[in-house]
Amino acid sequence: MEVKKKLFRISGKFLMGDKYQKFEKEVVALKKEHALELVYSDLGSKHKVKRTQIKIEKIEEEEVE
């Protein structure tokens, strides 16, 4: 049985100082939940923002070959 990975294009905004900064990230994961976790983790470590300061606006999903 082959596991199909998917490409997730996630966009939204996060609070940086007193303004929201837009972002768009592409991640490869098995499930949408895993992709979201990667985005939260990446933004949190790079920009020191909490998960409650990140607003996800759109998630697009594609099959990866």
Biopython code that builds the backbone (N, CA, C, O; Angstrom):
import numpy as np
from Bio.PDB.StructureBuilder import StructureBuilder

atoms = [
    (1, "MET", "N", (0.848, -1.191, 0.000)),
    (1, "MET", "CA", (0.000, 0.000, 0.000)),
    (1, "MET", "C", (0.889, 1.249, 0.000)),
    (1, "MET", "O", (1.772, 1.400, 0.844)),
    (2, "GLU", "N", (0.641, 2.116, -0.941)),
    (2, "GLU", "CA", (1.439, 3.325, -1.079)),
    (2, "GLU", "C", (0.736, 4.508, -0.406)),
    (2, "GLU", "O", (-0.463, 4.723, -0.586)),
    (3, "VAL", "N", (1.501, 5.259, 0.362)),
    (3, "VAL", "CA", (0.953, 6.435, 1.038)),
    (3, "VAL", "C", (1.140, 7.637, 0.114)),
    (3, "VAL", "O", (2.244, 7.894, -0.365)),
    (4, "LYS", "N", (0.072, 8.359, -0.129)),
    (4, "LYS", "CA", (0.118, 9.518, -1.023)),
    (4, "LYS", "C", (0.348, 10.789, -0.210)),
    (4, "LYS", "O", (-0.442, 11.143, 0.666)),
    (5, "LYS", "N", (1.444, 11.458, -0.523)),
    (5, "LYS", "CA", (1.702, 12.754, 0.108)),
    (5, "LYS", "C", (0.993, 13.820, -0.712)),
    (5, "LYS", "O", (0.761, 13.655, -1.910)),
    (6, "LYS", "N", (0.660, 14.897, -0.054)),
    (6, "LYS", "CA", (-0.044, 15.986, -0.717)),
    (6, "LYS", "C", (0.693, 17.293, -0.475)),
    (6, "LYS", "O", (1.357, 17.467, 0.547)),
    (7, "LEU", "N", (0.567, 18.201, -1.421)),
    (7, "LEU", "CA", (1.116, 19.538, -1.295)),
    (7, "LEU", "C", (-0.009, 20.442, -0.793)),
    (7, "LEU", "O", (-1.082, 20.510, -1.393)),
    (8, "PHE", "N", (0.250, 21.125, 0.301)),
    (8, "PHE", "CA", (-0.730, 22.058, 0.859)),
    (8, "PHE", "C", (-0.193, 23.467, 0.718)),
    (8, "PHE", "O", (0.933, 23.755, 1.123)),
    (9, "ARG", "N", (-0.998, 24.341, 0.143)),
    (9, "ARG", "CA", (-0.663, 25.762, 0.023)),
    (9, "ARG", "C", (-1.543, 26.478, 1.048)),
    (9, "ARG", "O", (-2.761, 26.564, 0.886)),
    (10, "ILE", "N", (-0.915, 26.985, 2.093)),
    (10, "ILE", "CA", (-1.643, 27.583, 3.213)),
    (10, "ILE", "C", (-1.346, 29.071, 3.253)),
    (10, "ILE", "O", (-0.186, 29.485, 3.238)),
    (11, "SER", "N", (-2.396, 29.867, 3.304)),
    (11, "SER", "CA", (-2.210, 31.317, 3.378)),
    (11, "SER", "C", (-3.039, 31.885, 4.516)),
    (11, "SER", "O", (-4.042, 31.305, 4.934)),
    (12, "GLY", "N", (-2.597, 33.028, 5.004)),
    (12, "GLY", "CA", (-3.282, 33.683, 6.107)),
    (12, "GLY", "C", (-2.491, 34.889, 6.557)),
    (12, "GLY", "O", (-1.792, 35.520, 5.763)),
    (13, "LYS", "N", (-2.604, 35.209, 7.845)),
    (13, "LYS", "CA", (-1.884, 36.353, 8.396)),
    (13, "LYS", "C", (-1.537, 36.070, 9.853)),
    (13, "LYS", "O", (-2.183, 35.258, 10.516)),
    (14, "PHE", "N", (-0.510, 36.752, 10.333)),
    (14, "PHE", "CA", (-0.128, 36.623, 11.729)),
    (14, "PHE", "C", (0.197, 37.994, 12.291)),
    (14, "PHE", "O", (0.589, 38.900, 11.556)),
    (15, "LEU", "N", (0.035, 38.139, 13.587)),
    (15, "LEU", "CA", (0.243, 39.419, 14.257)),
    (15, "LEU", "C", (1.729, 39.648, 14.475)),
    (15, "LEU", "O", (2.396, 38.873, 15.160)),
    (16, "MET", "N", (2.239, 40.722, 13.883)),
    (16, "MET", "CA", (3.636, 41.097, 14.066)),
    (16, "MET", "C", (3.639, 42.518, 14.616)),
    (16, "MET", "O", (3.381, 43.478, 13.889)),
    (17, "GLY", "N", (3.933, 42.639, 15.903)),
    (17, "GLY", "CA", (3.837, 43.936, 16.556)),
    (17, "GLY", "C", (2.364, 44.277, 16.728)),
    (17, "GLY", "O", (1.630, 43.555, 17.402)),
    (18, "ASP", "N", (1.938, 45.369, 16.122)),
    (18, "ASP", "CA", (0.523, 45.757, 16.212)),
    (18, "ASP", "C", (-0.196, 45.645, 14.867)),
    (18, "ASP", "O", (-1.329, 46.106, 14.730)),
    (19, "LYS", "N", (0.459, 45.035, 13.873)),
    (19, "LYS", "CA", (-0.140, 44.881, 12.543)),
    (19, "LYS", "C", (-0.091, 43.427, 12.114)),
    (19, "LYS", "O", (0.763, 42.661, 12.559)),
    (20, "TYR", "N", (-1.024, 43.058, 11.241)),
    (20, "TYR", "CA", (-1.032, 41.709, 10.691)),
    (20, "TYR", "C", (-0.172, 41.648, 9.433)),
    (20, "TYR", "O", (-0.246, 42.523, 8.571)),
    (21, "GLN", "N", (0.648, 40.596, 9.343)),
    (21, "GLN", "CA", (1.518, 40.342, 8.199)),
    (21, "GLN", "C", (0.963, 39.151, 7.436)),
    (21, "GLN", "O", (0.698, 38.107, 8.032)),
    (22, "LYS", "N", (0.782, 39.288, 6.125)),
    (22, "LYS", "CA", (0.266, 38.170, 5.320)),
    (22, "LYS", "C", (1.381, 37.161, 5.062)),
    (22, "LYS", "O", (2.562, 37.510, 5.042)),
    (23, "PHE", "N", (0.984, 35.904, 4.864)),
    (23, "PHE", "CA", (1.942, 34.868, 4.521)),
    (23, "PHE", "C", (1.292, 33.846, 3.605)),
    (23, "PHE", "O", (0.069, 33.714, 3.559)),
    (24, "GLU", "N", (2.142, 33.124, 2.874)),
    (24, "GLU", "CA", (1.713, 31.973, 2.086)),
    (24, "GLU", "C", (2.840, 30.956, 2.150)),
    (24, "GLU", "O", (3.990, 31.279, 1.852)),
    (25, "LYS", "N", (2.516, 29.739, 2.534)),
    (25, "LYS", "CA", (3.520, 28.687, 2.673)),
    (25, "LYS", "C", (3.052, 27.436, 1.951)),
    (25, "LYS", "O", (1.859, 27.134, 1.906)),
    (26, "GLU", "N", (4.009, 26.716, 1.389)),
    (26, "GLU", "CA", (3.735, 25.419, 0.773)),
    (26, "GLU", "C", (4.457, 24.351, 1.584)),
    (26, "GLU", "O", (5.659, 24.452, 1.830)),
    (27, "VAL", "N", (3.716, 23.330, 1.994)),
    (27, "VAL", "CA", (4.298, 22.225, 2.747)),
    (27, "VAL", "C", (3.781, 20.905, 2.192)),
    (27, "VAL", "O", (2.672, 20.833, 1.662)),
    (28, "VAL", "N", (4.594, 19.866, 2.319)),
    (28, "VAL", "CA", (4.202, 18.520, 1.891)),
    (28, "VAL", "C", (3.902, 17.722, 3.156)),
    (28, "VAL", "O", (4.722, 17.651, 4.071)),
    (29, "ALA", "N", (2.714, 17.122, 3.192)),
    (29, "ALA", "CA", (2.299, 16.355, 4.369)),
    (29, "ALA", "C", (1.292, 15.288, 3.934)),
    (29, "ALA", "O", (0.817, 15.281, 2.799)),
    (30, "LEU", "N", (0.986, 14.394, 4.865)),
    (30, "LEU", "CA", (0.010, 13.346, 4.584)),
    (30, "LEU", "C", (-1.420, 13.840, 4.771)),
    (30, "LEU", "O", (-2.314, 13.472, 4.009)),
    (31, "LYS", "N", (-1.635, 14.681, 5.795)),
    (31, "LYS", "CA", (-2.980, 15.166, 6.121)),
    (31, "LYS", "C", (-2.963, 16.675, 6.348)),
    (31, "LYS", "O", (-1.916, 17.262, 6.625)),
    (32, "LYS", "N", (-4.130, 17.289, 6.228)),
    (32, "LYS", "CA", (-4.265, 18.729, 6.439)),
    (32, "LYS", "C", (-3.807, 19.134, 7.834)),
    (32, "LYS", "O", (-3.173, 20.175, 8.004)),
    (33, "GLU", "N", (-4.125, 18.315, 8.833)),
    (33, "GLU", "CA", (-3.753, 18.624, 10.210)),
    (33, "GLU", "C", (-2.235, 18.680, 10.379)),
    (33, "GLU", "O", (-1.715, 19.518, 11.116)),
    (34, "HIS", "N", (-1.528, 17.777, 9.686)),
    (34, "HIS", "CA", (-0.065, 17.759, 9.765)),
    (34, "HIS", "C", (0.515, 19.013, 9.109)),
    (34, "HIS", "O", (1.476, 19.595, 9.613)),
    (35, "ALA", "N", (-0.070, 19.422, 7.990)),
    (35, "ALA", "CA", (0.395, 20.617, 7.290)),
    (35, "ALA", "C", (0.198, 21.859, 8.150)),
    (35, "ALA", "O", (1.079, 22.716, 8.216)),
    (36, "LEU", "N", (-0.951, 21.958, 8.806)),
    (36, "LEU", "CA", (-1.204, 23.097, 9.690)),
    (36, "LEU", "C", (-0.210, 23.132, 10.841)),
    (36, "LEU", "O", (0.286, 24.199, 11.202)),
    (37, "GLU", "N", (0.080, 21.988, 11.411)),
    (37, "GLU", "CA", (1.043, 21.906, 12.505)),
    (37, "GLU", "C", (2.418, 22.407, 12.065)),
    (37, "GLU", "O", (3.089, 23.117, 12.815)),
    (38, "LEU", "N", (2.837, 22.041, 10.855)),
    (38, "LEU", "CA", (4.120, 22.507, 10.328)),
    (38, "LEU", "C", (4.139, 24.033, 10.181)),
    (38, "LEU", "O", (5.137, 24.676, 10.507)),
    (39, "VAL", "N", (3.046, 24.606, 9.695)),
    (39, "VAL", "CA", (2.971, 26.060, 9.505)),
    (39, "VAL", "C", (2.994, 26.773, 10.853)),
    (39, "VAL", "O", (3.738, 27.739, 11.027)),
    (40, "TYR", "N", (2.184, 26.307, 11.813)),
    (40, "TYR", "CA", (2.194, 26.912, 13.148)),
    (40, "TYR", "C", (3.587, 26.852, 13.770)),
    (40, "TYR", "O", (4.061, 27.833, 14.342)),
    (41, "SER", "N", (4.228, 25.713, 13.656)),
    (41, "SER", "CA", (5.550, 25.513, 14.232)),
    (41, "SER", "C", (6.590, 26.421, 13.572)),
    (41, "SER", "O", (7.412, 27.029, 14.258)),
    (42, "ASP", "N", (6.552, 26.510, 12.250)),
    (42, "ASP", "CA", (7.514, 27.318, 11.511)),
    (42, "ASP", "C", (7.361, 28.807, 11.828)),
    (42, "ASP", "O", (8.344, 29.490, 12.117)),
    (43, "LEU", "N", (6.133, 29.301, 11.773)),
    (43, "LEU", "CA", (5.904, 30.729, 12.061)),
    (43, "LEU", "C", (6.247, 31.059, 13.519)),
    (43, "LEU", "O", (6.805, 32.116, 13.812)),
    (44, "GLY", "N", (5.907, 30.146, 14.415)),
    (44, "GLY", "CA", (6.205, 30.367, 15.826)),
    (44, "GLY", "C", (7.694, 30.444, 16.095)),
    (44, "GLY", "O", (8.142, 31.285, 16.875)),
    (45, "SER", "N", (8.465, 29.576, 15.457)),
    (45, "SER", "CA", (9.903, 29.569, 15.712)),
    (45, "SER", "C", (10.619, 30.733, 15.019)),
    (45, "SER", "O", (11.563, 31.295, 15.573)),
    (46, "LYS", "N", (10.179, 31.091, 13.821)),
    (46, "LYS", "CA", (10.853, 32.171, 13.082)),
    (46, "LYS", "C", (10.465, 33.563, 13.566)),
    (46, "LYS", "O", (11.302, 34.465, 13.610)),
    (47, "HIS", "N", (9.187, 33.739, 13.930)),
    (47, "HIS", "CA", (8.679, 35.081, 14.237)),
    (47, "HIS", "C", (8.233, 35.252, 15.680)),
    (47, "HIS", "O", (7.765, 36.324, 16.063)),
    (48, "LYS", "N", (8.373, 34.202, 16.483)),
    (48, "LYS", "CA", (8.008, 34.253, 17.911)),
    (48, "LYS", "C", (6.551, 34.668, 18.128)),
    (48, "LYS", "O", (6.254, 35.488, 18.997)),
    (49, "VAL", "N", (5.650, 34.095, 17.332)),
    (49, "VAL", "CA", (4.227, 34.366, 17.506)),
    (49, "VAL", "C", (3.540, 33.124, 18.067)),
    (49, "VAL", "O", (3.953, 31.994, 17.805)),
    (50, "LYS", "N", (2.491, 33.356, 18.837)),
    (50, "LYS", "CA", (1.712, 32.260, 19.400)),
    (50, "LYS", "C", (0.674, 31.807, 18.380)),
    (50, "LYS", "O", (0.321, 32.540, 17.457)),
    (51, "ARG", "N", (0.201, 30.592, 18.570)),
    (51, "ARG", "CA", (-0.797, 30.042, 17.645)),
    (51, "ARG", "C", (-2.060, 30.897, 17.586)),
    (51, "ARG", "O", (-2.696, 30.990, 16.537)),
    (52, "THR", "N", (-2.422, 31.515, 18.695)),
    (52, "THR", "CA", (-3.625, 32.352, 18.715)),
    (52, "THR", "C", (-3.438, 33.635, 17.902)),
    (52, "THR", "O", (-4.416, 34.317, 17.594)),
    (53, "GLN", "N", (-2.186, 33.971, 17.551)),
    (53, "GLN", "CA", (-1.906, 35.172, 16.767)),
    (53, "GLN", "C", (-1.801, 34.859, 15.273)),
    (53, "GLN", "O", (-1.509, 35.745, 14.470)),
    (54, "ILE", "N", (-2.040, 33.599, 14.902)),
    (54, "ILE", "CA", (-1.974, 33.183, 13.500)),
    (54, "ILE", "C", (-3.387, 32.878, 13.009)),
    (54, "ILE", "O", (-4.091, 32.065, 13.608)),
    (55, "LYS", "N", (-3.794, 33.515, 11.941)),
    (55, "LYS", "CA", (-5.124, 33.312, 11.358)),
    (55, "LYS", "C", (-4.968, 32.655, 9.981)),
    (55, "LYS", "O", (-4.418, 33.254, 9.056)),
    (56, "ILE", "N", (-5.453, 31.432, 9.861)),
    (56, "ILE", "CA", (-5.410, 30.716, 8.581)),
    (56, "ILE", "C", (-6.632, 31.128, 7.767)),
    (56, "ILE", "O", (-7.762, 31.038, 8.247)),
    (57, "GLU", "N", (-6.406, 31.582, 6.531)),
    (57, "GLU", "CA", (-7.509, 32.042, 5.690)),
    (57, "GLU", "C", (-7.876, 31.051, 4.585)),
    (57, "GLU", "O", (-9.043, 30.942, 4.209)),
    (58, "LYS", "N", (-6.867, 30.321, 4.061)),
    (58, "LYS", "CA", (-7.150, 29.437, 2.936)),
    (58, "LYS", "C", (-6.169, 28.265, 2.924)),
    (58, "LYS", "O", (-4.981, 28.424, 3.205)),
    (59, "ILE", "N", (-6.695, 27.083, 2.589)),
    (59, "ILE", "CA", (-5.866, 25.890, 2.436)),
    (59, "ILE", "C", (-6.213, 25.238, 1.103)),
    (59, "ILE", "O", (-7.362, 24.867, 0.864)),
    (60, "GLU", "N", (-5.210, 25.102, 0.236)),
    (60, "GLU", "CA", (-5.391, 24.419, -1.049)),
    (60, "GLU", "C", (-4.597, 23.127, -1.006)),
    (60, "GLU", "O", (-3.514, 23.079, -0.423)),
    (61, "GLU", "N", (-5.125, 22.090, -1.613)),
    (61, "GLU", "CA", (-4.523, 20.760, -1.543)),
    (61, "GLU", "C", (-4.310, 20.214, -2.947)),
    (61, "GLU", "O", (-5.202, 20.302, -3.790)),
    (62, "GLU", "N", (-3.106, 19.639, -3.209)),
    (62, "GLU", "CA", (-2.801, 19.004, -4.491)),
    (62, "GLU", "C", (-2.117, 17.683, -4.244)),
    (62, "GLU", "O", (-1.426, 17.520, -3.239)),
    (63, "GLU", "N", (-2.299, 16.741, -5.142)),
    (63, "GLU", "CA", (-1.588, 15.458, -5.069)),
    (63, "GLU", "C", (-0.142, 15.673, -5.503)),
    (63, "GLU", "O", (0.129, 16.450, -6.418)),
    (64, "VAL", "N", (0.779, 14.983, -4.844)),
    (64, "VAL", "CA", (2.194, 15.031, -5.212)),
    (64, "VAL", "C", (2.555, 13.692, -5.840)),
    (64, "VAL", "O", (2.174, 12.643, -5.322)),
    (65, "GLU", "N", (3.272, 13.719, -6.930)),
    (65, "GLU", "CA", (3.656, 12.480, -7.626)),
    (65, "GLU", "C", (4.932, 11.916, -7.059)),
    (65, "GLU", "O", (5.407, 10.878, -7.520)),
]
sb = StructureBuilder()
sb.init_structure("model")
sb.init_model(0)
sb.init_chain("A")
sb.init_seg("    ")
for serial, (resi, resn, name, xyz) in enumerate(atoms, 1):
    if name == "N":
        sb.init_residue(resn, " ", resi, " ")
    sb.init_atom(name, np.array(xyz, "f"), 0.0, 1.0, " ", f" {name:<3s}", serial, name[0])
structure = sb.get_structure()
